[in-house]
């Protein structure tokens, strides 16, 4: 009786343990039905907004971070390869029910006795790991093993052995192909032998099977791993997969994996084996891909991503029609711009275009296109990169929303406190500059002072309204670009300037029909969320247009290369520290878009790369191509806007505010500070009515400036203190706080503004030791002492002789 009680207790304990594991890990398992993509023909057709066929969705299987979109049916794969893989990877494949207990025990015993850890995973478990559980990244954890076992049993109940083996042969990783991973039997056959998987002979099949456990290492040492082929053929004879005669013939058959120069003896031994050109693997893959085969790849990939959770993979690949918001013309223009992009070596890009009036995505390009198969990683959607100064228009428009004016001035001088940002060239003027001037030149010091006065919490709330996620504890560096976003997110945020202040969530798909015409999904009508009132959006747009139009390239214009003949354009560049990320985001009346350029793995670009020269022309070519042939449209100006020329620049104001005096600010909220302006601006610096000869009010008027002083470009910010450092996104390496965009020797404001000197009777005694910024450069930056008080009679003589402070 005691024995049976003990046995019952053990059974209960085991049941309780299994129940606990199921409760912890087994309740939210993915559906094994996703593997049935192998049974679909890939005839689901995709159409653009005009009803033009733009592509056919192809079923895919993922393997870790990569996806195989060239799935083969069993008859398309050599039977020799199928037999060799089974013998090599899972000899009991046809006997077990998904988990090979004997194989696991053998692996554990080998690990204990020979210190040689062997996984023991069956082919079915490998399929599960590389498809349904690819998000666990192959970690050898108890959770993964438990889920693998449960799902493997489910797969065995839902699919036969031939289907499971076929899935394995389509998803298995077969090495590094240079431009992309070698996935599946089709990719392996073409990469290593330049032929289709169906054409592989027994010798070639055995070679491919033997390199599966470590393809990159084994490929590079043919002679060392040649004996494994003989061993595998012997086991295939034992298992009845091949005859001895077939094995002997295969052993003496010469094979020549791509890149190798091999000399053979008649008995199957080697005379020589030299790896001469390993890049042949990549060349063979590109030859397989051909040109034009991957048109619209990024957009179609995004359609799959959007629809899969809505209708499921079976409906997605079961045939039928998908109608999208894509513009075939815009997509082709974006892909051409990507192919023509002149990027630094090793750099790639992401590009997104949207319609401002609906949020529909017109075009997506996820990589720098080269004519071959693009990477599966889509930078337009998935990348989260620091946006640099392209975030500044959102802060400046927030200031306008709070009642500021473009003509208001902010102090361009070092900031007291622990956080010490700098302008790009580590210089400042010590003067009050207008908001318009500060944004045109992308100055950091006035921008940070604005953030101080407006409040970082207020700015963070506005960014969240725009579906952007500020990093935790961002602090003041957020104002100059530590925000991380994708090109699609930035395009949607900028679209609010072109549509009167409305935010639309980006969407791709309008409607889905099955093969019989039954509607499976219809996109709800776009719902707009107001993030700016119409007049504020217009004022922000006016400043964005100023960035593009106010300054020529010799004057230091940061975004001049975004101009599209005949079309109104506004936009902003952005650059991060060490030139890791380059941005341009901009708008026209019917297209908003953003371009990011950087290294996929992160890291600095060459110092010559600037956001005005690299991403901006890509944006211009893409958007100009999207607009080609369309009637020129204008931005819709709301009521209640007036214009005044301030410092030779035509600026937009709310009605009734154009003639009010500019407010001077230093970031303190009270107008006070070390360089405090103590008297009102000179009368001639105030806004004046627009002369009757000025062209249409919506176009900024930029006469030639007075003789230009050396321009002030944007400046790099030093690293914030640990408490102010942004939290990097999961998919990006931590980077330093970002800064404004470099520019060629910019000019000061279109005409110099005299700096009113303080009244000597009212100037407080300055601190004996002014605060010195802590730059991120080796060169020392010195903060000059405040000017000595001058007698009133002397100040007028000096007003027009002030030079920027070095």
Residue, then its C-alpha position, 0 to 999 in steps of 0.5 A: x500500500x505504501x508503494x502505491x501511495x508513493x506512486x500516486x504522490x509522484x504522479x500527482x506531483x508530476x501532474x501539478x508540475x506539468x500544470x504549472x508549466x502549462x499555466x506559466x508558458x503554455x497558454x499563449x502559444x502561437x497557432x501551428x496553422x501558420x505553417x500551412x503557408x506551404x500549401x498556398x500558391x501565392x496568388x493573392x494580388x495587390x493593387x494600388x490606389x488607382x487599381x493598378x496591379x503592383x504585386x503578388x504576395x508570396x508565402x514566407x517562413x522566417x528563420x530568426x531575423x530573416x525570411x525566406x520568400x522563395x518557398x519550394x514544394x517537395x518535388x522542387x527539392x532533390x530527393x538526395x538532399x531530403x534523405x541526406x538531411x534526415x540522416x544528418x539531422x534527425x535519423x529517427x525523424x520518421x519514428x518519433x512523434x515530434x520530440x525524440x526522447x532517445x535523441x535527447x537522452x543521447x545528447x545529454x549522455x554525450x554532453x556528460x561523458x564527452x563534454x560535447x553538448x549536443x542539442x538533440x532537437x528533432x527536425x520538427x522542433x527545429x521547424x517550430x523554433x525557427x518559425x513559430x518561436x523565432x522571437x525567442x532567438x534560439x535561447x536554450x531556456x526551459x521556457x523555449x524547450x517546453x514550448x518547442x515540445x508542446x508545439x512539436x506534438x501539435x505540428x505532428x498531429x496537423x501535418x504529415x512528415x513530408x510537409x514537416x520536412x519540406x518546411x524544414x528544408x525551406x527555413x533552415x539557415x545555410x550560411x552568410x551570403x554576403x548581402x543576405x543570409x542563405x535560407x532554404x534549399x533553394x538558396x543553398x543550391x544556388x549559392x553553393x553550386x549555382x543550380x536549382x535545388x532539384x538539380x543537386x546530385x548525391x555528392x552535392x546534397x551530402x556536402x550541403x547536409x554536412x555544413x548545416x550545423x556550422x555553415x560559415x565555419x565548415x564552408x571555409x575549411x573544405x579539407x577538414x570537413x571532407x571526412x564528414x561526407x564519407x561518414x554521412x554516406x555510410x550512415x545513409x547506407x545503414x539507414x537504407x537511404x542509399x545503396x553502397x554503390x550509390x555512396x561509392x559513386x558519390x564519394x568519387x564525384x568531384x564537387x566544386x562549392x562556389x569560391x573553391x578551387x579543388x583538385x581531385x584524385x580518382x579515388x575521391x581524395x583531395x590533391x588541393x583545396x583553396x578558397x579563392x573567392x568566397x564572395x561568389x556565394x553573394x554573386x550567385x544569389x544576386x544572379x538568382x534574384x535578377x533585376x526588377x523582381x523585387x519591385x514594391x518589396x518594402x510596401x508589400x512586406x508592410x501590407x503583410x505585417x498590417x493584415x496578418x493580425x487582422x485576417x490571418x495568414x490563411x486568408x492573406x495567402x489564400x488568393x483574392x485581392x488586396x487594395x492599398x493606398x499605395x501610389x505606384x508612381x510614388x513608390x517607383x519614384x521612391x525606389x528610383x531615389x533610393x537606387x540613385x542615392x549617393x550614400x557614404x560607404x556602408x550606409x543604408x536608408x529608410x523612406x516613407x511618403x504619406x498623404x496629409x489628408x488621410x494618412x494613407x501610405x503612398x510609398x515605402x522603401x526600407x533599404x538602400x536598393x541595389x537591384x537585388x533582393x532587399x533586406x527583410x529589415x524595413x527601416x521605414x517602419x521598424x527602425x527607431x533612430x534619433x531624429x536630431x534637429x528634425x524635431x525642432x519644428x515641433x517644439x517651435x510650433x508648440x511655442x507658437x501654439x502658446x502665443x509666441x510669434x516668429x518675430x519673438x527673440x531668444x538669447x543665443x548664448x551659453x546656458x547656466x547649469x549642469x547641461x551645457x549644449x552648444x551650437x554646431x560650430x561651438x560659437x554663439x552670437x550673444x544676441x537675441x535672434x528671432x525664432x525664424x532665424x534660429x530655426x533657419x540656422x538650426x541653433x541649439x542654444x536658443x532652442x534649449x532656452x525655448x524648451x526651458x521656458x515652455x517646459x519639457x513635460x509640455x513638449x513630451x505631451x505634444x510629442x505623444x499626441x503626434x504618436x511619438x514616444x519620448x525617451x524616459x527622463x529625456x530632459x532638455x536634450x529632447x528639444x534638440x533631437x534625442x527622440x527616436x522615431x521611424x521615417x513613417x512616424x516622422x512623415x505622419x507627424x510632419x503631415x500635420x503642418x500640411x493639413x491644418x493641424x490634423x494627425x492621421x494614423x498611417x494605414x496601407x490597406x483599404x480593402x481585402x477580398x477573397x478569391x470569390x470576391x467576398x469582402x474580408x476586411x474594409x478599413x474604417x474611415x480615417x479618423x483625424x485627431x486635432x493636434x494643432x489649431x489651423x492657424x498654429x499649423x499654418x504658422x509652423x508651416x510658414x517657418x518650415x517653408x522658411x528653412x527651405x526658402x529663406x537662405x541660399x546654399x552660399x548663405x548657409x541654407x540647410x534644406x535648399x536642395x529640397x526645392x521642387x520647381x513650381x511646388x511649395x515645399x517646407x522641411x527640416x534637416x536633422x543630424x545626430x552626434x558623430x554623424x550617426x543619423x542623417x534626416x530630412x522630413x518635409x511637406x508639400x500640399x499633397x505629399x509628406x515624407x521623411x528620409x533617414x540615412x545611417x549605418x544599419x548596425x549603427x556607428x558614425x558616418x564620415x564627417x563630410x556627410x551632412x543632412x542637407x547633402x545626403x538625405x535631402x536630395x533623396x527626399x526631393x527626388x522621391x517627392x518630385x517624382x510622386x508629384x510629376x504630372x499632377x496639377x500644382x496645388x497650394x497649401x490651404x491658408x486658414x482665415x485669421x492670418x496676416x503678414x509682416x516683413x521682419x528683418x527683411x523676411x516675410x513672416x506669418x502672424x495671427x491676425x492682430x499680432x503682426x504689429x505687436x512688438x517682439x518679446x525677448x526671451x532668455x529661457x527663464x520665463x521672465x525675460x531676465x538672465x546674464x545677458x538680459x535685454x533691458x530695453x525694448x527693441x529698436x523701433x526699426x526692428x519691429x514688424x512693418x506692413x507688407x508693401x503692396x509690391x510683395x508677391x502672394x502672402x503665402x510665399x516668404x519674401x527673402x530679399x538679398x541680405x545686407x553684406x553677410x557676416x560669417x554664418x552660424x551653423x548648427x552645433x553639436x551638443x555635449x553628452x548630457x549627465x547620466x540623469x539626462x541621457x535618453x534610453x535607447x530603443x531596443x533595436x538601436x545602439x545607445x547613442x549620444x544626445x543628438x544635435x543640429x545639422x552641420x551646414x556650410x558657414x551659415x550667415x547671420x540673420x538676413x540683416x544684422x540686428x543691433x544688440x542693445x547694450x544694457x544701461x550701465x546703471x541697471x546692469x548687475x555685477x556679473x559673476x567673477x567666473x562665467x560658466x564654461x560649457x563642457x564640449x564633446x570636442x578636444x578643442x577648448x571652448x571659452x565663454x567670454x567675459x560680459x562686456x564692460x558697461x559703456x557710457x550711453x553716448x558710446x553705445x550708438x557708435x558700436x551698435x552696428x560693429x558687433x561681431x559674433x563671439x568666438 
